[in-house]
Amino acid sequence: MRTHPSGRGHGNAAALRTLDELGRTSLDDQRMVAAFLLSSRQLQQVHADATEFAWDSPHYLSGGPATGLRASEQHMVGLQGVRSRGALQAKELIAQGRIGRVLSASLSVRLSGFGNATLPRTRLHTLTPESGTNLLTVGAGHALATLTTVLGPLRSLSAATGTRTPTVTVADTGEQVAAEVPDQLTLAGELTDGAVVSAAVLGGAQPGAAHFSLHIVGSEATLDIQPVTPALPVQIAGWAIRLTDHNGSRNLSPDGAEGAVENVAAMYDALATAITTGGRVSPGFGEGLATHRLLAGIERSAQTGSRVEFTDPS
């Protein structure tokens, strides 16, 4: 069995050291492996080719020829929101029928660092599509991957994007730089069971004003979700979950610490377990590909003004 080295710049070794220090797993040197995190170039290729993959293709689960992965190889992508204990708690509450049948859901995400009028030079790569690092691929990608972890896949959507800050000032020099990517996104979609979903990923928030909220309306109760710590994005923050039904409102947040370190650590623990047991890693390439198919659909809908249907998004 092969494993692939991780992408640079993700702080993976530090996350593993922190995990060991916290004593959250029994990882030893033989189980200490690097994750397969797609580089920007590979992610762009996956994104460009996303609509060419069949949902039931073996490549959906095993990685496909573009990565050089075989079905026996373990792979992991950096969608840490998929391992968020808050997201998994909300998913379990729905699966248990605690809110009845899901009728609708609404996600709102405010981001800083995308769409701001002034950026440091170190953030200028977020203004061009070639970097693969912008509000759609990062902010929306993480948010929607986490959302579909809770609710399941979308079967259709209509989307609108906009670039409301077309010129950005470089904080270090005062230079003016053109933004070539959207800094605002809204979408309306349907889940596979017909429940209605709306999502807004909005750039331009001031530092400290970033936020997310998720409201899930069921036939018997409603889940209202906010970050435990303000200004953290949906895939990193701990989740404060309140369930409201005819008996009133109560806190159903997950016990224990959760957040940036814990969510990344949970991915590595899942990878180590999969290597040991031969199971499949989540989030693996399948989740990464599904997210890029979703992002490709958003782009297509925004460009054409038409609704996008996803074939067999299970």
N, C-alpha and C positions, 0 to 999 in steps of 0.2 A: 504494500500500500504506500502510495506517495502522498506527501503533503507539499503544498506550494508556499513559498515565502510570502510574507505579507507585503502590502503596499507600504511605501514610506510615508511618514508624516502623520500616522494615526495613533502614535503613542502606545502601540500594542504591547511592547515589552514592559513598559511602565504599568499598564493595566494588569498584566500577569503578576508582576511583583506585588502590586497592591493586593491582588486577590490572594496570594500566598500569605502576605502579612496579616490579612484579615482572617486567615484560617477558614476560608469559605469552601475550600476543596482540598482533596488529597493529591493534587497534581504533583508529580515528581519529575525529575529531569527527563525520564523516558517518555512521559506523557506531555511534556511541555512542547507544544508545536505551534507554528505560526499559521495564521489563517490565510486563506486565499482571498485577498481583497483585490478586486479588479482595479487596475491602473486607470487613469483618466482616458487613455487611448482605448483601452479595452472596453470601458464603459460606453464610450461614444459609439464603438462598433456594435455593441449589443443594442444600444438605443436605436441606432440606424436600422439594424436588422430585426428589431423586435417583432414587427408585424409579419415577418416571414416564418416565424416559428408556430407550429401547431401546439395548442395547449396540451394535447395528449401525446405529443412527441416524446420519445425517450430523452431527447436533448433537453426538454424542459426540466427534467429531474437530474440528469447526469451532467449537464453543463454544455454539451454540444461540441462540435469540432473546433470552433473558434478559440476555445480555451485550452485545447489539448488535454482535456480531462476525460477519463474513462468512468464508467458507471461505478467501478470499485473504489474510485478515489474520493476522498472527503474534501469538501470545499465549503467555505463560509463567506458571506458578504456582510459588510458593516451596516446592517439595518438593525441597530440595537433596540429600537422600539418594539421589534417583534418579540424580544425577550423581556420587555418591561413587565414587572409584576403588576403594575396598575392595569396595563392593557390586558394581561392574562386574567386578572381578577374580573374586569368588566366582561370579558368574553365568557368566563365561567358563570357569572351571574345570569347572563342571557341564556346560556346553554341549560342552566338549571330551571329556566322558566320564571325567574324572579320578577321579570317585568312583563311577562306575557309575550305576545307576538310583537316583534319590532315593527313599528309603523313608520318611523322616520328618525333621522339623525342629522345633526348639524355640527360641523367642526369649524371653528374660527381660529386662525393662527396669525399672530402679529410677529414680524421678524425685524430685528435690527441687523445691519450689516449687508442687507440687500435692499436696494432702492433708496438708500440714504443720499442726501445731496452732497455730503462730504465723506470721503473714504481715505484711509491711509494707503500709501503706495502698495503695501503688502496685500491689499484687498482688490487691486485693480484687475486681477485675473477673473474676478466674479462678473466682470462687465462684458465678457466675450463668450460666445458659445463654444469656441474651440477648447476652452479649459475644462468643460464638463462640470463646472462648479458655479451654479447660479441658483436663483430662487426656485426655479422649476425642478432642477435635478437634485438639489440638496434639501431646501426647505419643504417643497411639496413632496418630493420623493420620500423623505423620512415620514412626513405627516400622513401621507396616504398609505404607506406601507403599514404604519401603526394602526390607522383607521381600519384597514381591511383585515388586519389581525383580529380586531374586535368583532367586526360585523360580517366578514366574508367579502368575496370579490364583487365588483361592479359588473353588471351586464351591459350597461349603456351609460353614456354621459353626453352632456353639452357643456362646453367650456368657453370662457372668455379670458384673454390675457391682455395686459397693457404695460407700456413702459412710461410711467408717469414722471420719472426723473431721467430724461434723455441725456443730460449732461451732468457729469459729476466732477466736483472739485477735489483735487489731490491735496490732502491736508498738509503734506510735507512741503509742497512747492507752490500751491495755488494754481497749478496747471489744470486746464479743462479737458476732460476726456469723455468721449461719447460712449453711452451705454448701448450695447447691441442685443440685450436680452430683456425679456419681460421682468417687471418688478412687482406685478400684481396678478393674481389668479383667482377666479371664481369658477365653480362648476356645480352643476345639478345632475344627479345621476340616479340610477336604480340599482338596487342589489338584485341578486338572482331570484329572491323570493318576492320581488316587487316593492319592497320598502324603499322610500324616497330618501335620498341623501343629498345634502348640500355641503360644500366646503369652500372656504375662502382662505387663501394664503397670501397675506398682505405685507409687502415690504415697506421700508421707510420709517419703521418705529424708532423712536429715540432710544439710546442705550438705557436700560432699566425699565422700558415700557413694553418689551416683548412679552407675549402672553399667549396662552391657548385656552380654549374652552370647548368641551364636547358635551352635547346634550342628546340623549337617546330616549325617544318617546316610545313606550310600549303600551299595549292594550290594557295592562294592569298596573304599571308603575313607570316612573321616569328616572333615568340616571343623569345626574349633573356632575361633571368632572372638571376640575380645575387643577393647576399645578400646586403642589405643596409649597414649593419655593418660587416666588414670582420671577419672571424674566427668563425662565428656562424653557427651551423648546420641548415639544411633545415627546420626542424620543429619548430625552435625557431626564426630564423632571420626574419627581415622584408624583403620584396621582392621588388627589383628594376626591373620593367618590362618595356621593350622597344618593341614596335611593329614597324616592318619595312615592308613597302609595296611600290608600285610604286610611292607613294606620298612622300616617305622619311621615316625617323625614328622619333618616338615621344614617350615620356614618358607616360605610362599608369599605373604607380604604384598606389596602393590604397592610399587614403587620410588618414591622421591621424596616430597615433602611432600604431605600431604592434611589436610583439616580444614575448619573453618568458612569461612575465606576462600577456600580452593581450591574447595570444593564450590559456593559461591555464584558464584565467578568462572566456574566451568565452565558454569553455567546461562546466564550472560550471553554467554559465548563461543558457546554453542550457538544462542542467540537471534540474535546478530550473523551467524553463519554462515547461519542459515535465512533471514534477511532478504536476505542477499547472494545466496544460491543458489536461494531459493524453496522450500526443504525445510521439513519440519515440526519444530517444537521439542519436545524432551523434557527436562523435564516441561512439557507444555502443558495445555490445558484438559481434554483427554481423561484424563490421569493424575489431575488434580484431581477430576473428576467420578467416576472409578472409585473413588478414595479415599473420597469422600463417600457413594457407594453402599455401600461396605463398612462405613462407620461407621453408616449408617442401618440396615443389616442387623444390626449388633451391638446397636444400641439396641432394635430390634424383637425380637431373640432374648432379650435380657435382660429386656424387659418382659413377654413372653408365655411365656417358658420353653420355647419351641419352637425347632427347628432351622430355619435359613433357607437356602433354596436360591437360587443366583444363576443366572438363565437366560443361557446363552451368554456366560460371563464371559471372552471371549477378546479 
